[in-house]
Structure formats: structure tokens, C-alpha cells
Amino acid sequence: MPAGMLSDRIGRRNVMIGGFMIFSIVYLGFAIANAGYLVWILFAIYGFYIAMTDGVSKAYAVDLVPADKRGTAIGLYYTATGIMALAASIIAGVLWDSAGASAPFLFGSATAFVAAVMLVMLLPARNHIN
């Protein structure tokens, strides 16, 4: 709920950018963590990513389309999310096997950073188009 209220105030895109940046930093931390307690701290911080992106991303997807296309937007959102989660899992497994345990986390960190940059560069800063 706090992330939703924040997205109403500063924009969904901005909250998602913050969430992706947290994800990027946490995954970088997972890649270089050398003590068990660090992993626990990183998991606690990771919760902010989930809180900032889970509900807000769905609301943002709906905001980007006209009112009569909202159901289609949610369907496309979940389809794209599922396909990308499958692809990410396969890539992570291949990286883990071929390059070691920190490779998937470095890859995740980099892709989250790229996602944040793409949000800044490609999507409008306003909350609603309709």
C-alpha cells in the first residue's frame, strides 16, 4: 500500500525505476556477498523491490492503455511476464552451470539496471494517457 500511495504522488514509472534500481543493487550484492549475514540483509532489502514493483507494475500497464483495453493489457502483461520469467530462469541456469554461482546475479543486476534506463528513456513520465 505505501508504494501504491507513493506511485499516486510521484508516478508509477518513477516508483518502478526505484524498484528496479533496488533489484539491481541487491543482485549485485548477492553476486559479491561473502558472508551469510549479508544475504539475510540483502533479502530484507529485496522486499522493497517486490513492494515497489508488484502492484505498481500492473497499475502502470493499465494506465498506459485506453479504458476499454485494460483487460487486454493485463493479459498481455501476464503473458510477457511469464515468458520473460521462463527465459530468465533458463539463462540463469545456464550461467550458473557455465560461469558460476555469481553469474546469474550479475546478469540480473545488469538487466534490472537496463530496465530502469529503458523506463526513463522510452516511457512517458506522466501517470495516465487517458
C-alpha positions, 0 to 999 in steps of 0.5 A: 500500500505505501508504494501504491500511495507513493506511485499516486504522488510521484508516478508509477514509472518513477516508483518502478525505476526505484524498484528496479534500481533496488533489484539491481543493487541487491543482485549485485550484492548477492553476486559479491556477498561473502558472508551469510549475514549479508544475504539475510540483509540483502533479502530484507532489502529485496522486499522493497523491490517486490513492494515497489514493483508488484502492484505498481507494475500492473497499475502502470500497464493499465494506465498506459492503455485506453479504458476499454483495453485494460483487460487486454493489457493485463493479459498481455502483461501476464503473458510477457511476464511469464515468458520473460520469467521462463527465459530468465530462469533458463539463462540463469541456469545456464550461467550458473552451470557455465560461469558460476554461482555469481553469474546469474546475479550479475546478469540480473543486476545488469538487466534490472539496471537496463530496465530502469534506463529503458523506463526513463528513456522510452516511457512517458513520465506522466501517470495516465494517457487517458 
